[in-house]
Amino acid sequence: MLKFGIIGDLNENAQDLLNAIEKAGHSGEVLKFSEITFETIDGDLTVMHGEQDVCDFDVVIFRGYNNHIYEAQLLAEMLEDKDKTVIEQSLSGGYVRGKMHQAKRLLECGIDHPATFQANNFEGWKRLAQDVEFPIIAKPIFGRKGRGIQKLNTKEEALEFFQSNYKDYLAQQYFPIVSDFRIFVVGGEVVGGFQRFINEGQYKSNIHGTRAEKIVVSEEMEKVALESTDAMGYEIAGVDLFEHEGKIYVIEVNVSPQWEKFKLITGINPAEHIVKYAIEKHTKK
């Protein structure tokens, strides 16, 4: 019997994982990052969750770590050194931090991606605004779940916005699309996808009340989703993409994605695929 540790909070996703672990005949436990401690004693790094050594777990699945990214990287690296099975492996090396870093990786792999702009001060944004075609979409550099996204229709709007938000936001090319897609990838395989429709007069697909429906993922879309996930080095990803004038553009590759909406729309429970993949990965060690 394998012992699974799930890094994160006990939410619906974590409960799905615990259920899938139990169904597979193994044991699992949620490890809250707020209760994890690090110490170096006798020439070695020890990581504890309460009174329990995290190295007692055979498989550790990283879920909620956004507010503890550097500690998560340290923990993943230590677990890899101890020959434990880690999901998400990118944390122990090559982790992609931020949307501009993602854009670079995608373009290096020949994957279409909206033109992306970032500056470190207001003077930089004034220079960039001379070359940008409006409207543009402003996004938090480290944002998730569509929070804080703004559509800026003119150069004047953009300069007013970036005068006070120049450090925390970047901008991307705007496309007048009516829908986009979320494709879920686990261990190099697409497990399913759904289409999200953008309400008239809106520019985001993830606001309350938007319509979504399950799709059969096309071969081309599957190819792009897998290539994008591979470009990031992720094991589990939610790939957001859209079609425009015969091309598939990747908006973002989300590591450790939530799946409540995906499960509701598609009827597919990613937790079962994740646990199956984790067991297979551990068995191959």
N, C-alpha and C positions, 0 to 999 in steps of 0.2 A: 504494500500500500504506500502510495506517494503522499507526501505532506506538502500541501500548497499554501503559500502565503500570498494574499492579495493586498498590495499597497494602495491605500485609499480609504474612503469612508464607506460605511455600510449603507449603500443606496441600492436602487433597483438593479443597476448593472452588476454590482458586487454580489447581490443575492442571486442573480442569474448564474454567475460563475460558481458560487457555492453549491447551488442546486445541481449544476452540470458536473462538478467535481464529485459530489456525493453519488450521483447517478452512475458515474464511471467507476465507482468503487474505491474512491480515495477520500482523504480528509482535507478540509480547507479552513482557513482562518483569515479574517480581515485585520490588517496591521495599519493602524492610523499613524500617519507621519508625525502628528503632534505628540505621539507617545513613544517615538523612536529616539534613542540616545546613541551618541558616538563617543568612544573613548579609546585612547591608545595606551595599552598596558603591556609591559613585558615584551616590547618590540613588535606588537601586532595591533591591528585595528579591530575592535569589538563593537558590534552594533546590536543593541538590545531593544526589544519592544516590551516595555514593562520589565518583567523578570525573565523574559524568554530571549534566547540568542537567536537572531534572525537566520544565522547559519544552520539552525536546526531544520529549516525547511528545504525540501528537495527542489521545488519549483517556486519561483517568485514572479508573480504577474504584477507589473506596475500599471496602476490605473490613475489615481488622483495624486499628482505631484507638481502641478503647475506652480504652486507657491513655494515649492522646495526643490527647484530644478537642480541646483548644484549639489545638494545633499543626495538627491536621487541618483545623479551621475556617480557620485562617490560610492553609494551603496551598490549600484549595479556593477561597477568596476570591481569592488571587493568580492561580490558574489561570484562573478565570472572567475576571478582568481582562485576562489575556493571550489571551482568546478560545479557550481550550482547552475540550474537551468533558469535563465533570465528571459522574461518577455516584458519589456521591449529591449532588445539587444543593442539598439542604436544608442541607448543611454550610456553604455560603457565605452563608447568611442564613435566619433563622427556624428554626434547629435546635431540636427539642423535647428538653429535657434533664430526665429524671426522670419518674416515673409520675404525680405530681400534675399536672404540666404537660400530660401526655397526657390525663388525666381532664378537665381544663378544656377542651382542644381538642375532645374527643369530645362533651362535653355542649353546647358552643356550637353544634355541628352537629346536635344533636338525636339523637345516637346513644346507645343504652342502654349503660350502663357500671355495674359494681358501685359502690355508695357507697364513697367513699374518704376516709380520715382521716389527717392528719399533724400532728405537733406538734414544736416545737423544744426542749422541755424536759419533764421529768417532770411538772411541775405542769400543763402543757398536756394531757398524756395522762390525768391524773387527771380533768380536766374533761371531756375527750372520752369517757372511759369511762362517764360518767353517761348519755350519749345513745346509745351503741352497742348494737345488738342482737347478742348472742353466739349462736354462736361467730363469730369473725372470722379472717381470714387475714392474718398479718404477712408483709410482703415487704420485702427490701432496696430502698431508694429507687432505686439505680442497678444493681440486680441483673440477671443474665441467666441463661438456661438453667434456671430454676427453683431456683437455688441459694439456700439460706438461708431458704426459705419455711417458716413455722410456722403450725399451726392452734392458736388460743387459744380454749378452750371457755368460760371464765368470766371475769368481771371481775377476780377475784383472780389468775388465770393471766396475764392481760394486764398488770396492774400490776406483777407480779413481772418479767415479760419486759421491759417498757418502762422499768423503773427503770434498767436498764443498757444498753438499746438505743434510747433515745428519739431519738437524732440520726440513726441510719442506716436506720431502718425506718419504713414507713407501714403502715396496715391497710386491708383491704377487706372488704366484706360477703361472707359465706359463702353459697354456694348448694349444696344437696345434689344435685349433678348426677352422672350416671354416665359422661359422656363430654364431650369438647370437640373443637374442630376447628382445624386449621392450614390457612389459605388463603394461597397464594403469589401475590404480585402483582408484575408487572414492567411498568413504563411504562404504567400505566393499564389493564392487562389482567390478568385472573385466568388463571394458567397451570395451576392444579390445586389439589387439596386432599386432606387425609386426616383421618380421625376417630380420636381417641385415647380408649381406654376406661380408666376409673379402676378399679383393683382394689378388691375389697370390703375395707372397713375403712380405705381410703386416701382422701386428698383431693387428690392430685396425679396428673396424667396422664402426666408425663414421667419417672417413675421406672423403673428397670430391670425388665423383665419385663412391662410393660403391653402390651396388644394394640392394634394399630393397623391400619387398612385404608383403601384408596383409596376416595374417594367421587366421585360426580358432583355438582359444586357447584350448588346450587339458585340460581334467579334472585334470590331474596331474600337469600341468603347472599352471593352475588356483589355485589349492590348495597351491602350493609353493608360488605363488605371494601374495595370501591373507595372508598366515601365516607370510611371510616376512614383509608385510606392518603392520600387527598387532604387530609383534615383536618390530617394531620401534614406534608404537603408532601413526602412521600417518593416516590422513584422505584421503589425495590425494597423490598418489605416482606413479612414473615410475619405475617399477622393471626390472632391467637388469639381464638376466640369460642365461645359455647355457646348452647344453646336452653333457655329456661325459661318455662313457662306461656305459650307462644305468642309469646314475644319472643326476639329474638336480641341477646345482650349481647356487647360486645367486651371481652375481658380486657386485651389489650395489642396494640399495633402495633409489631412488632420491625423496626427498621431494620437493613440489612445482615445478614439472617438466614443462618444456616448451613443447608445443605440435604442433608447426607448421608442423614439419615433420610427426608426427603421424597423424594429420588431413589430410595431403596431400596424404599419402599412404593408410590409412584405410577408408577415407571418413567419419570418426566419429569426431564430434566436442565435445571434453571433457567439454567445457564451459557449454553446455546445461545440462550435467550430474551434474556438480559441482553446478550450480545454483539450480537445482531441489533438490539435496541433502541438500543444505544450507537452502532452504525454509522448507523442511521436518524437518530438525533439529530444526529450529526456532519454528515451529508449535508445536513441542513436548515439548517445555519448560513449 
